[in-house]
Amino acid sequence: MSTVQRSEAELRRIAALGAEELGWDATAEQVIKFAATHFELREIAVACSMADAVLPHLVSETIPEVDVLFLETGYHFAETIATRNEVARALPVRIIDVLPELTVAEQDAKFGKELFARDAASCCQMRKMDPLKNALNGYGAWFTGVRRDEAPTRVNTPLVAFDEAHGLVKFNPLAAWTFEELIGYATEHSVPVNMLLAHGYPSIGCQPCTRPVAEGEDPRAGRWAGLAKTECGIHI
């Protein structure tokens, strides 16, 4: 992480400049180049759920050895951990495992077993949102793989904006991509991909809260199925 400390005013200025220069449909490469121009290496983090490694691959093409944050919730599929390990092996990035304050066993002891089934929002808060917020402290910008085609809640995702929740610049270089374009890029560039994508899981989260998606369903319909919940809270 960088020792450079940017003021909020400066970060807001960079975000506004990026929004003006990049508009709504700049390429992913243009978004990444803009970030590389305005931030030093250790000011930048890439968030990756390890559903695929397209975003880390794209960013590392311009910014090698970039920090890649992986939220190790303790509830991941074995395939997700395998993808994380392959990304660490195959790409020129620095994987940082972001851990919750409590282990799964400690959370069970304090709040009861399977909190995710009784209070998914609290579970996500403790195992994803709070750890990420702590991990992002000190960075000036972060990249996410959010795409507009993933869900109705994401259709207005900009390429760049000031992230009010975390106080830094947020880049979404894949916002305009489709799922087919994502898989096409991964295939063309031999990028690590979570095996679950080929088995009906277009959106992959924690194992207890993720199911396969039927043909024609919203890509995120398999997340927290049966609950009035479509986001963990990180991107809203």
N, C-alpha and C positions, 0 to 999 in steps of 0.2 A: 504494500500500500504506500502511496506517495506521502511525502512529508509536506507537499504543497497544500496550503489551505486557501481555498477560494472563498470569496465572500458570496453571500446569497445573491447580491446584486449582479456580480459578475457571471454567476451561473445562469441567472435569469436572462442576462444579455446574450449569452451564448445560445441558449435555447431559442430565444426569439430570432436571433440571426439564422439559426439552423432552420427554423420553420419557414422563414422568408426565402432562404436560398434553396432549400430542398423541396418545398411545396408539399404536394399530396402524393406524388408518384415518382419521385427520384428512385434510382436503382439502389439496391442494397449496398453495392460497392461505393456509390456516391455518399451514402449516409455514413458508412464506416470511414471513408477518407476524410469527411468533414470532422468526425470525432477525433481522428488521429492528428488532424491539423491543430485542433484547439486544446487537446489534452495530452499529458505525458502518459507513458506506459502504465505506471502504477496508480494513476488517477482513474483508470478505467477497469470496470468489472463486467463480466459476461455472466448472466444467469442462465443456467441450463438444467432442465428437468431430466435430461438424458432419455427423452423419447427419441431423439436423434441428435446428431452433432453438426447439423448444417450451420447453425449460428456460430459455434466456436470455430468451425473450419473457415467460414467466410471472414470472420474477424481476424483470425490468426494469419490469414493471407496478407493482410495489411499491417497487423499489430502482433507479431510473433511474441510468444511468452506472456500473453495477456492472462490475467487472473480469471479463472472460470469457477463460479460459485455453484456448488451442488448442495442443495438442502437435504441433508441426510436425516430424514425424519424417523428412521428406525422401522418404517412400515413399507419399504419399497419391495417391488417384485424382484426376484433374483435376476431377471433379464435386465432390469434397470441398473442394478449394481454391476452387471457384466458390461453393460454399455459404458458406464462411468469408467470402468477399468480400461476398456479398450480406447476410449478417448484419451485417457492419461498416457497410454502407451503409444498411440498412433499420431497424435497431433502435437504441434509445438505450443502447448499451453501449460499453465500452472493451475492444476486442480486444487481448489480449496473446499474441503468438506465443512459445511456449516451445520453445527450441531445445536439441538435444543438444550435448554438449561437442564432438563430432566431426561434421563433415559426412559424408555418405554416402561421398564419395571418400576422406576421411581414414580412415574406419572400414574401407573396403575395403583401403586400403594397409596398415593395421595388423593387421587380423584376417583378411584375405582376402575376396574378393567373395562376395556372397550369404550373409552370416553367418546371415540369417534362415532359410535352408534347412538349415543345419547345426546351429545352436544358437539356436533361436528365443527361448529364455528370456534368453540373454545380450543378444540384439539388443533385446528389449523393455526389459530393464533399462537399457541405455545410452540408448535413444532415447525411452523413455516414463517409466519409473519414477523414475530418477535426476533427470531434468530437472523432472518434476512436483514431486518432494520439495523440490528447490531453490526452485522457483517458489512453493510454498506457505509457505515460511519467512517468518514475519512476519504472516501472516493469522491470524485467530482462528477462522474457519469457512469451509467450502466446501460448495457445492451440487454434486451429481452427478445424472445422469439414470438411474441404475440402477433397473430395474424387476424385480419378483419373477417376472414371467412370462417373462423372457428365458432363463433356464436353471435347472437344478436347484440350481446353486451359489448362486443369488440368491433362492430362495424365502423365506428368512428375513430379508430386508433390512428393517431398521427405518427409520422416518421420520427419526429423529435418534439419533446415538450419538457417543461420544467415539472419534475415530479414533486408535487406538494407534500406527499406523504413521507418521502425520504429526504427531501431537501437537496436534490441533485438533478442533473440533466438525464433524461431517459430517452434512449434511442431504440426504435422499433424497426430495424431495417427490413424485416420480412413482412411488414404489415400488409403489403399489397399482394403477397404471394398466395397461391392456392396450395392445397395439400398435394396436388399432382405435381406442381412445380417443385415443391419441397423434396418429394421422393425422386423426381427426375434429377435434381441437383445431386442428391445423395448417391444415386446410382452412377451418374456421370463421373463424379469425383471420388468414388469409393469411400464415402464418408460412413463412419459407424452409425448404425441405425438399430434401435431397440427391436428385437424380434417380435415383440407384441404388436407392432404396427401391422404386421402381415396377418394377424389373427384377430382382427376386428377391434383393435384398440387405437383409434386415431388420436386420442388424448389420454395420456398415461399419468396417473397420480399415485397415491398410496394404494397398496394392494387391497385393503379392506373396503376402500371407498371408490373402487373403479371396476366397471364391468365392460364386456364387449358391447359394441354399438351395432344395432341392426341396420341393414341397408336402408338408406333414405332418412335415417335419424340425424339430428344435429350431432356434429362431431364430438361435442362435449356432453351428450346425453348420458354417457356412461359414467360421468363423474357425480358422485353423491346421488346416485339414482334413488328415486323415491322421496327425496328431500327437496324442499324449496330452496335449493342452493346450487349455483352453477359456477361460482368462483370461490377460491380460498380467501380472497380479500387483498391479495398482493397487487392486482392490476385494476382495482376499482377504488 
